[in-house]
Amino acid sequence: MLFYNVTEAGALRKINKVDFNENKVFLIDDFKIIYLWIGLKASKKKKELSVKKAEKLKNERNKSIKVQINNQNREYGSFLAIMDILRKGLTGDISSERRPELELEIEDTMELIEAGIDPDLEAEITLAAHNLTQENHLYEDLCRQLAELQLSFLKKNPTEQEIKKKTEEIYKSSSSYDELCWLIAELSKLREKKL
């Protein structure tokens, strides 16, 4: 997962966490969805340039990547499920060693490298998400798994009450089954890389 602040000129400035300042626009790239968060007081120019930048990134990858735009105080779907992680940020090196069984085709690999994305990490997340979808977990169980993962990033020993509250928030976010599997796989892989 990569976090960017969008400048007034439309450039992407890499950041470690998202402060959700009402004057800013953030682009969050989790390899499958490009999220744009637009603050209430962000300039019209910045909004327009950020949408163009997100569409350009999507087109450069030549994949079925979605762009999800979230306006301040009207966030929805899977973005709601990751907001706490974005606030806290991800730290540590998440690079991974090459694993031949997960190599992508050379053309796709080059596109990912040019876009600044570790192709091995994306492949691992994709494989883990696919495997998770095949296990046929209940939607509620996926919400709880994601809640536990998110809270493990935010604090060492979350209470059962905190887990239940976060599970309910994720459930109400109306994220799709596949989105939950992807987020669980992504956070699991990122946690592995941090250990």
Summary of the structure (lengths in Angstrom):
residues: 195
radius of gyration: 16.5
end to end distance: 16.6
largest distance: 47.1
contacts: 591
relative contact order: 0.15
helix: 54%
strand: 13%
